[in-house]
Amino acid sequence: MTIPVPQPRPAVADLPGYVAGRRASSAATAALASNESHEPPLPGVVEAIAEQALRANRYPDMGAVALREAIAGYVGLDPAQVAVGPGSVAVLQQAISAVCDAGDEVIFAWRSFEAYPILTAIAGAVAVRVPLRADESHDLPAMAAAVTDRTKVVLLCSPNNPTGVRLAVEDVAGFLDQVPPDVLVILDEAYVDYTDDPGGTTSLALLARYPNLCLLRTLSKAWGLAGLRVGYALASAEIAEPLRRTAIPFGVSAVAQAAAVAALAAADEVRVRAACVVSERGRMIEALRGYGWQTPDSVANFVWLRADDELLGQLMEAFDTADILVRGYAGDGIRISLADPASNDRVLAVLADRSRFGR
């Protein structure tokens, strides 16, 4: 006789698993699947980690006061406008949990960040996917048209993961003008530090004009804290407070908080490192187009090649043979993180002969 056991609710049972970038198996492997920084920790970060490690027997500051103050100082807002969590994806979950009941709708472009449909389903909400345009950008008019009286959240990703295409701030403003003020619009800016507006000052200016806007950012990418998980949201105090309320207690460790404060103190070095990535990105895109590949104007720390499953299989096999880890998306394409020039040259060597791959 089969003994019954507790079963997950249907929404959880049907969830697709989040696919993380594969990990390198040796020092010779070029790990370009996870959009991590290839640079070592920023100045002061290792020291902050070591100091906090001596107090690992104590709970962290649940309010993350020092961290929120450091973030607020960096962006020029009040700490009351800041909510933090263990990675921006966790802060996004806090936001969806704060505003969505079962059956509410969450609109996002597709393809975009693969956590969006997962977090939507966990909340019991309904995912509304709006296809990207042919140029890999968000179709904002179609997204605005998709808003109904059941819509609670709209997710915009700029630069979009995995295509790398950004939204112009004036287009975001125009979109916000069309969305009802009781719909939360979340602008996911995980890669903003690699754009031509690295501090995100233009999008920050929108916060004062649109009380239903929330900016989502992370210290996992350009700030080099992927292994410690620190993300944050910027919004009106009225929006930020419920995000803090829905956070997992003590979710951001004391080590992560201290490391994040130290990283924010090294903002000048972040800009220098990001500029190197931007330079490599331009070189890579120019070379790829010269080889006959079509790739959009990415403004993130990765490049994107649209590919059907046949081409994708060929590309993944070629990169595996070259001991390079990249991120494939079934039915859509391949994302290649940028790293040091030597690693990027290995990518170009694989892709230099376009004729060896299918159409």
Residue, then its C-alpha position, 0 to 999 in steps of 0.5 A: m500500500t502506498i503511504p500518502v505524503p504531503q504534496p506541493r500545491p499544483a503551482v509548485a509541482d508545475l514549476p520549471g527548475y531555475v537553470a543556473g550557469r554551469r560551474a567550471s570543472s578546472a582552472a582551464t575552463a572559461a566560465l562564461a555562463s553566469n554573468e559574474s565579474h571575472e575580477p577579484p573582490l573590490p578593495g576592502v571587501v575581503e577585509a570586511i568579510a574576515e572581520q565579520a566572520l569572527r562574529a558569525n555566532r551573532y545574527p545580522d542586523m535584520g534592518a540592514v541599517a548600515l547597508r541601506e544607508a550606504i546604498a541611499g548615500y550612493v544613489g542620493l535617496d533616503p534610506a526609507q526608500v531602500a529595501v534589501g534582500p539576498g540578491s535582487v531576485a529575492v527582492l523581486q520575490q518580496a515585491i511580488s509577494a507584497v502586492c499579488d494575490a492568487g489570480d493576479e497578473v504579472i506582465f513581462a517581456w519574453r524572453s527575459f529573466e527566467a526567474y520571472p515566471i517562476l516567482t510569479a507562479i510561486a505567488g499564485a499569480v498569472a504570468v502574462r508573457v509579451p514577445l520581444r520585438a524582432d530587434e530583441s527589445h521590449d514591445l512596450p505598446a504591446m505590454a501596455a495593451a496587455v494591462t487589465d484590471r487584474t494586473k498588479v505588476v509589470l516587469l521591465c528588464s533593462p538591459n534585458n537578460p539575456t538579450g542585452v538590449r536596454l530601454a530608453v528612459e524616455d520610453v519607460a516614462g512614456f510607458l509609465d504614463q499609460v499604466p494605471p497608477d495602482v500597477l507596480v512597475i518594476l524596472d530590473e536594472a541588474y546590469v545598469d553599471y555596464t551602460d552609458d549611465p552606470g549610476g542609473t541617474t536617469s532612471l532614478a529621476l523617474l522615481a520622483r515623477y512616478p510613485n508606482l515605479c520600483l528600481l531593482r538592482t544588484l551587487s552580484k554583477a559589476w560589484g563582484l558579490a555574486g557569492l554573497r547575494v546582495g540585491y536592493a530595490l529603490a522606490s517610494a517609502e510607501i513601496a519600499e516598506p512592504l518590501r522590507r516586511t515581506a523579506i525573510p528575517f535575517g536574509v542578508s548575512a552580516v558578512a554580506q552586509a559588511a562586504a556590500v558596504a565596503a564594495l559601495a565605498a569602492a565605486d570608482e574602482v567599479r566604474v574602471r572595471a566596468a569600462c574595461v568590460v564595455s571596451e571588450r563588449g564593443r570589440m566582441i560585437e564588432a568581431l562577431r558581426g564581422y564574422g557574419w553573426q547577427t547580435p544586438d547592441s548589448v549594453a550588459n556584460f554579455v552578448w547574445l546570439r539568436a539560435d534555433d535548437e539545431l544551431l544552438g546544439q551546434l554552438m553548445e557542442a563547439f563551446d564544450t569542445a573548447d572548454i568554454l561554458v556558455r548559457g543556452y536557452a532552448g528555442d531562443g539562443i545563446r548568451i555569452s558572458l564577457a570576461d578578460p580579453a584572453s577568454n573573450d578571444r577563445v570565444l571569438a576563435v570558436l565563432a570565427d568560421r561562421s560557415r561551420f555552423g548551420r544557417 
